[in-house]
Amino acid sequence: MKPTEEYILRQSAEFQQILFYVITVVEQELPDAELLLKWGVPYFYYKKKPFCYLAPNKKRGFVDVGFAKGFQLKLHQDVLIDENRNTVKSLRYFKIDSVEDAVLREVIKEAKLLY
């Protein structure tokens, strides 16, 4: 089993649902992306560069989908969270039903253009 799979299977059922869903969408939008375990979390690399990470926050109850070049994104600024970070902006999901597929896909497509 891959380290990323082991990591995901150690998460709660709710987090697993969110993680597997986001992974599926990223893989559909970026078939060439590589999912690795970096800095202790699943991290997608695109063209050998950090693209986005998936970080469950058990204490606060959400999965953070952080985009490495988040501050360069223009679309969906109303839902992208910077939380005092310099380069990363993220989408946060508390439940699987809170994942807006169209927004997630549009952010991924826009971020892809930055590489």
Contacts in CASP RR format, 6 or more apart in sequence:
PFRMAT RR
TARGET T0000
AUTHOR 0000-0000-0000
METHOD contacts of the structure
MODEL  1
MKPTEEYILRQSAEFQQILFYVITVVEQELPDAELLLKWGVPYFYYKKKP
FCYLAPNKKRGFVDVGFAKGFQLKLHQDVLIDENRNTVKSLRYFKIDSVE
DAVLREVIKEAKLLY
1 9 0 8 1.000
2 37 0 8 1.000
3 36 0 8 1.000
3 37 0 8 1.000
4 35 0 8 1.000
4 36 0 8 1.000
4 37 0 8 1.000
4 42 0 8 1.000
7 37 0 8 1.000
7 40 0 8 1.000
7 41 0 8 1.000
7 42 0 8 1.000
8 16 0 8 1.000
8 19 0 8 1.000
8 20 0 8 1.000
8 42 0 8 1.000
9 16 0 8 1.000
11 19 0 8 1.000
11 56 0 8 1.000
12 56 0 8 1.000
12 58 0 8 1.000
14 95 0 8 1.000
14 96 0 8 1.000
15 56 0 8 1.000
15 58 0 8 1.000
15 63 0 8 1.000
17 96 0 8 1.000
18 56 0 8 1.000
18 63 0 8 1.000
18 93 0 8 1.000
18 95 0 8 1.000
18 96 0 8 1.000
18 99 0 8 1.000
19 42 0 8 1.000
19 54 0 8 1.000
19 56 0 8 1.000
19 63 0 8 1.000
21 96 0 8 1.000
21 99 0 8 1.000
22 54 0 8 1.000
22 63 0 8 1.000
22 65 0 8 1.000
22 93 0 8 1.000
22 99 0 8 1.000
22 104 0 8 1.000
23 35 0 8 1.000
23 42 0 8 1.000
23 54 0 8 1.000
25 101 0 8 1.000
25 104 0 8 1.000
25 105 0 8 1.000
25 108 0 8 1.000
26 33 0 8 1.000
26 35 0 8 1.000
26 44 0 8 1.000
26 51 0 8 1.000
26 52 0 8 1.000
26 108 0 8 1.000
27 33 0 8 1.000
27 35 0 8 1.000
29 105 0 8 1.000
29 108 0 8 1.000
29 109 0 8 1.000
29 112 0 8 1.000
30 44 0 8 1.000
30 46 0 8 1.000
30 51 0 8 1.000
30 108 0 8 1.000
30 112 0 8 1.000
32 46 0 8 1.000
32 47 0 8 1.000
33 44 0 8 1.000
33 45 0 8 1.000
33 46 0 8 1.000
33 51 0 8 1.000
34 44 0 8 1.000
34 45 0 8 1.000
34 46 0 8 1.000
35 42 0 8 1.000
35 43 0 8 1.000
35 44 0 8 1.000
35 45 0 8 1.000
36 42 0 8 1.000
36 43 0 8 1.000
36 44 0 8 1.000
36 45 0 8 1.000
37 43 0 8 1.000
38 45 0 8 1.000
38 50 0 8 1.000
38 53 0 8 1.000
39 53 0 8 1.000
41 53 0 8 1.000
41 54 0 8 1.000
41 55 0 8 1.000
41 56 0 8 1.000
42 53 0 8 1.000
42 54 0 8 1.000
43 50 0 8 1.000
43 51 0 8 1.000
43 52 0 8 1.000
43 53 0 8 1.000
43 54 0 8 1.000
44 50 0 8 1.000
44 51 0 8 1.000
44 52 0 8 1.000
44 53 0 8 1.000
44 54 0 8 1.000
45 51 0 8 1.000
46 112 0 8 1.000
46 115 0 8 1.000
47 115 0 8 1.000
49 68 0 8 1.000
49 115 0 8 1.000
50 68 0 8 1.000
51 67 0 8 1.000
51 68 0 8 1.000
51 111 0 8 1.000
51 115 0 8 1.000
52 65 0 8 1.000
52 66 0 8 1.000
52 67 0 8 1.000
52 68 0 8 1.000
52 108 0 8 1.000
52 111 0 8 1.000
53 64 0 8 1.000
53 65 0 8 1.000
53 66 0 8 1.000
53 68 0 8 1.000
54 63 0 8 1.000
54 64 0 8 1.000
54 65 0 8 1.000
54 66 0 8 1.000
55 63 0 8 1.000
55 64 0 8 1.000
55 66 0 8 1.000
56 62 0 8 1.000
56 63 0 8 1.000
56 64 0 8 1.000
57 63 0 8 1.000
57 64 0 8 1.000
61 94 0 8 1.000
62 92 0 8 1.000
62 93 0 8 1.000
62 94 0 8 1.000
63 92 0 8 1.000
63 93 0 8 1.000
64 81 0 8 1.000
64 90 0 8 1.000
64 91 0 8 1.000
64 92 0 8 1.000
65 90 0 8 1.000
65 91 0 8 1.000
65 92 0 8 1.000
65 93 0 8 1.000
65 104 0 8 1.000
66 88 0 8 1.000
66 89 0 8 1.000
66 90 0 8 1.000
66 91 0 8 1.000
67 73 0 8 1.000
67 80 0 8 1.000
67 88 0 8 1.000
67 89 0 8 1.000
67 90 0 8 1.000
67 107 0 8 1.000
67 111 0 8 1.000
68 87 0 8 1.000
68 88 0 8 1.000
69 87 0 8 1.000
69 111 0 8 1.000
69 114 0 8 1.000
69 115 0 8 1.000
70 80 0 8 1.000
70 87 0 8 1.000
70 88 0 8 1.000
70 89 0 8 1.000
70 111 0 8 1.000
71 82 0 8 1.000
71 86 0 8 1.000
71 87 0 8 1.000
71 88 0 8 1.000
71 89 0 8 1.000
72 114 0 8 1.000
73 80 0 8 1.000
73 89 0 8 1.000
73 107 0 8 1.000
73 110 0 8 1.000
73 111 0 8 1.000
73 114 0 8 1.000
74 110 0 8 1.000
75 106 0 8 1.000
75 107 0 8 1.000
75 110 0 8 1.000
76 103 0 8 1.000
76 106 0 8 1.000
76 107 0 8 1.000
79 91 0 8 1.000
79 100 0 8 1.000
79 103 0 8 1.000
80 89 0 8 1.000
80 90 0 8 1.000
80 91 0 8 1.000
80 107 0 8 1.000
81 89 0 8 1.000
81 90 0 8 1.000
81 91 0 8 1.000
81 92 0 8 1.000
82 88 0 8 1.000
82 89 0 8 1.000
83 90 0 8 1.000
91 103 0 8 1.000
91 104 0 8 1.000
91 107 0 8 1.000
93 99 0 8 1.000
END
